[in-house]
Amino acid sequence: MAGKRRKFDAEFREGAVRIVAETGKPIAQVAQDLGISETTLASWVSRARKAGAATATGESEELARLRRENAQLKKDNKELAMERDVLKRCMVLWVK
């Protein structure tokens, strides 16, 4: 008969995944150190990596949008600077 199923809180799961990610230790070793099943830890790590990939995709889209916006703002700024310079020259000619 199988033993009683243990429940782990989110903080414990995140900590275990962080240990695997930051130390580079194998999942089997970290699972043994924490006293949990290797397959359980492997599924936590897999879910975290998928969530990280989804976040990275969203961030890359946001980065692309910000780069386009930055390029447009630079273009507008350059155009406004040219218009300002033209107006300065006109004022100099008009004052004389």
N, C-alpha and C positions, 0 to 999 in steps of 0.2 A: 504494500500500500504506500502511496506517495505521502511525503511529509506535508505539513501545513505550509501553504503558500505564503511567502513573506512579501510584504509591501515595502517599497522604498520611497521616501519622499523625494520631491523634485531636486532639492538641494543636494542630497546624496548622489543622485544620478548625474547631475551636472558636475559635481566634484570628481566623480569617477571618470567621466568623459574627459574632463580637463586634465586629469593625471595622465591618461593615455596620450592626449594630444601634446601636452607640454613636455613630458619626460621622454616620449618616444619608446617607452617600454611596450613589450608585446601585450596584447589584450589578455592572454592567458595568465601572464605573471601578475598583472594588476588585479585581475579577478581573483586569483588565489590569495593575494595579499589582503584584499578586502573581504574575502570569505563569501563571494558570490559566484554564481554560475558564469562560465566563460561565454555561453550563448546569450545570456541576459546582457552582459556588458557589451558584447559585440552588437546586439540589436540597438542598445542605447547609442553607441558610437556611430552606427550606420544612420540612425535617425538624426543625430546631431550634424553629421556631414551633409545629409540631404538638406536639412534646414539651412545650413551654412551656404550651400550651393545656391539655394533659392534666394537667400539674402544677397549673395554676391551678384546674382543676375539682376536683381532689382537695383542694386547699387551701381552696376555698370550702365544700366539704362539711365539712371539719374545722372551719372557722370557725363554720359554722352549729351544729355539734354543741357546740362550746365555748360559744357564746352561750346555747344551751338549758340547758346544764349550769350556767352562771353564773347564769341567771335562777332556776333551781331552788335553787341554793345561797343566793342572796339571800333567796328566799322562806323557806327553812328557817331562815336566820339571824334574820330578822325574827320568826318564830314563836317561836324559842328565847328571843329577847330579851323578848318579851311574857310568856312563861312565867316567866322569871327575875324580871321586875318583879312579877308576881303573888305569887311566893314571897317576895320581899322584903317586900311589904305584909303578908302573912300572918305573917311572922316579927315584924314590928313590933307587930302586934296581939297575938300570942301572948306576947311578952316583957312587955307592959304588964300 
